[in-house]
């Protein structure tokens, strides 16, 4: 038993060293042009413990959640182009309001920027643990990443990342079980027969169209 514990501690330390070495090589300060404006607006909006926060990037930003869900407590906290490091930087603005629920979809832009999968996964843990520490009554819902479709041409750096998406999603499910938070497996709801983002739900192989958001809303119903 003692040897096993030593092995677990050693393994954890090694993982921390690997993550630290990777972070040293990654530009964690990447922020989209709209970041400062959007974040500034969010900080000026009133918070409520009844809020249902939708936190993420352009896929989250692309719809009026209150209208889509017919729920006046829904709040859009998406920033187009954002990455997991950007979410961590602005997470305090979310937790200080002690919202009822937080729905998170983030990571595809990290993959586009070639941020290692292990760092994305580690940032998921950091996001979850910070919310738990700062807003313990908030229910946390993490979405798996959506598929992409390389038959389009507009977002070439996001396409052909299927292996990375699959790995991150698999690890997210493990984190969800370990951290006792809900992981909503969004990914399979948007696949076509070729395991790509179905053209019925997208206009560019990355973002959702109106029908795509309708599907997402239907998936969310049991959690609202």
N, C-alpha and C positions, 0 to 999 in steps of 0.2 A: 504493500500500500504506500509505504514511504517513498519507494523508488518511483511509483506511478505519479505521486504528487510532485516529486522533483522534476520528472519528465514533463508534466503539464506546465509547471512554472517556467522551465527552460524553453518549452515550445512557445509559450506566450511572449517571453522576452525576445525570442528570435523573431517572432512576427512583428513585434513593435519596432525592432531594429530595421527590418525590411521595409515596413511602412514609412518609417522616418527617412530612410535612405531614398525611397521613391519620391516622397514629398519634397526632398531637397532638390530633385531634378525637375519637378513639375511647377509650372507657373500657376499657383493657386489664386493669384490676384486677377485672373481673367474676368472681366465684367463687360456685359453688353452696353452699348451706348445709352440705352434707355434706363439702365439700372438706377442711376442717381435720381432721376426724375420720379420713377415709379416708387422707389423706396422712400423718397421724400414725401410723396403723397400718402403712402401707407402710414407713415408716422404721424400724419396730421389727421387721419381718420379716427373717429371714436371707436373704442373697443367695448365689447360686451361679453359676459360669460355665456350668453346664448349663441354667440357667433359660431358658424360652421365655416372653417377656413379651407379654401382650396389653394394649396401652395405648390408652386412649380415654375415651369418655363412657359414658352409660347403656347404649348398645347393646352396648358391650364388657362393662360391669359385670353385665349381665343374665343371665349364665350361668356355671356352674362349668366353667372351661375344662379343668381336669384330668379331670373326669368326662366332659365332652362328647367330648374327644379321646382319652380313656383314656391320658393321658400325665401322669405324676407331676411332670414338670418344668414344666408349664404354670402360669403365674402370672397372676392377674387384677389388672390395675392400671387398671381403669376407674373413673371417678368421674362419677356422674350429673350432667348439666348442664355438664360441663367444656368449655372452649374451647381453642384452640391456645395462647393465652397461659398458661393454667393448666398445660398440658402442659410448656411451656418452663420454667415456674417449678419444676416438680417433676422435671424430666428428670435432674437430678444423682442422684436416688435410684435411677433406673434404671441409669445408666451406671456408677455406682460398683461395682456388682456384676459388671460385665463379662459380661453375659448372652450366651448363644449366639445367640439370635435375638430380635428385637423386631417385633411385628406391630402396626401403628398404624392406627386408624380415628378420625379427629377432623375437625371442621369444620362439622357441620350446626348446632350451637348458635351458632357464630360467625355463620353466615348468618341464623339466627333473631334474633340481636342486631344485625343490619344492619352487621356489620363488613365493610368493603369486600373484595371478592374478591381484590384485589391484595395486601392485608395477609394474608389467609388463606394465599395461595400463598407469599408471602414467609416466613411462619412455618413452612410446610412445609420450605422450604430451611434455615431456622435449626435446626429439629429434626434434620433429617438431618445437617447439618454438625456440630452439637454431639455427636451420637452418634458420628460418625466420629472426631472429635477426642478424645473422652473414653473411648471404648470401641471402638477400631479393628477388633477382631476380631469384633464383633457384626454379624451379618447383619441388614440392615434390610428390612422388608417394609411397604409402605404400601398401604392399601386405598383404592380410590375410594369416594366417598360413595354411600350407598344412595339409591334413589328414595324419595319420599314419596307419600302418597295423600290427596287433599283430600276424599274422600268420607266421611272420618271428621271428628269435630268437636273432639277432645280437645286437639290441639296446632295450633291455627289459625295461630300465628306461624311454624310450620315448613312449612306447606303452601304450594303455589303458588310455590315457589322453584326450579322446574325449570331455568330458565335459569342461575341462579347455580350450581346443582349441576353442570350440564353444563360450565360454564366452568371451575370449580375442578377437576373431574375431568380435563378436557383438559389443563390446565396441569400438573397433577400427573404425568401421563404424560410430558410434556416434561421435567419435573424428574427423573423417574426415569431417563430416558435420559441426561440430562446428568450426573447424579450417580452413575450406574451402580449404582442400587439397584432392587430388584424392586417393581413396582407390580402388585398383584393387582386386576384389574378386577372388583370385586364387583357393581357396579351392574347390568349386564345380566342377571345370574342371578335377579334379584328383580322384573323387570318383567312386567306383564301386557300384554295386547294394546293397551291404551290408554296404554302407556308410564308407568304408575303403579306404585307398590309393590303387588305382588300381594296380594290379601286372604288368600290361603292362607298367607302368611308373616308376617302382622301382626295385632295386636289393636286397634291405634289409629292406623294410618296412618304411624307413625314407628318404633316399636320392633318387634322381632322376636318371634314366638311360638316354640314348640318346633320346629315344622316349619321355620321360618326359620333357626334355629340349626343344624338338621340339614343344610340346604342349604349354609350357610356352612362347616360342618365338612367337607363333601364337597369344596368348592372348595379348602380348605386342604391336603388330603391330599398333593398333590405337593410342598408346601413344607415339610413336617414331616419 
